Amino acid sequence: MAGKASLLERIGNIAKITMNNPASLNSMTQALLDDTHQALREVDDDPEIRAVILTGAGRAFCTGGDLPYILTFDNISKSRKYIQDIARIVNTIVHMSKPVIAMVNGVAAGAGFSRALSCDLIFCGVAARFSQSFVRIGLIPDGSATYFLPRTIGLHRAKELMSTGDIINADQAFQIGLVNRVVEDEKLWDETRRFAEQLAYYAPLAICLMKKVLN
């Protein structure tokens, strides 16, 4: 388990999925993409699980694409598959029957920011930082940000964050409606787990249909 790039832990009827590439701030290697998708599929298929928490190991949630890994791609097919594998995770989160809470424990940048947006709720610690950093490396946002960010904070604010790549802190994220709650870092897990337990208590079919209709 320790060697996996994404760790799955069951705590009663809650699942905690931890992206586990802390040395590079949980950037998305192929292993991280594959293991995260597998973990999400497992919990979606598990009738005992009623709520999911997605987070990152160490001091980051996820910093998006792993640039050293991406630079090894020598043809367009590899690049296309990589983007499709990122999208596969987003689609699984969006269409799964259980609510998914992004527990942002540090940096969420690029496609890592996008991954948080694809979740149903976002809780973050005081140390959290968010950046739509694509423009800084000559890319346009991917991983669902162009869909979810305008719906979350409004079109003009979304254009500003995407066009500048500015880094915003947890308080700023809360002020613009990007995150649901900001929690002291040392209390983040306890607060997120308590909320997940609350979601898990309610009728799962109602939660599932509510999520489906809203999305």
C-alpha angles and dihedrals in degrees: 000000000000091000095056119107090225124033126211121204125178116210107181106299093341125090123208116200115191121193101223113202099102096156089071096030092262095299113176113267118169089258091054091049093048096044094045092050091048092051092049091050091049094054093043089056094045111094091197093062115084103166136026132209118200118196144145134251120246122357101337140061095208133315095205127237119022100237098196088052093045091051089062091066108110100181140034093250092066091048092049093049091050092054090045091053090052089050091048090062092048092050091049092052093046097046100038115109096233126077114252122209119199107217101199107199099172137333119014108181138161112340088358088064088047091052091055089050092055090060121090096241136013123214116178141184125238089256093058119122127187130201135168086210098169095104091058090066097038098261136120119236118276137172093071099303094122088059104037104034097061089046090051104043104010133267100275096047089047091052090050095052092044095045095049104031086219118174115236126193129228096268092050090048090054093046093056094045096251095126132035098218141006114211134182106268095242091052098043097099094046093048094045092047092049091053091047089052089053091053091046090054094061126080106289095211091055091049091047095050092043090054092046094050095045094047 
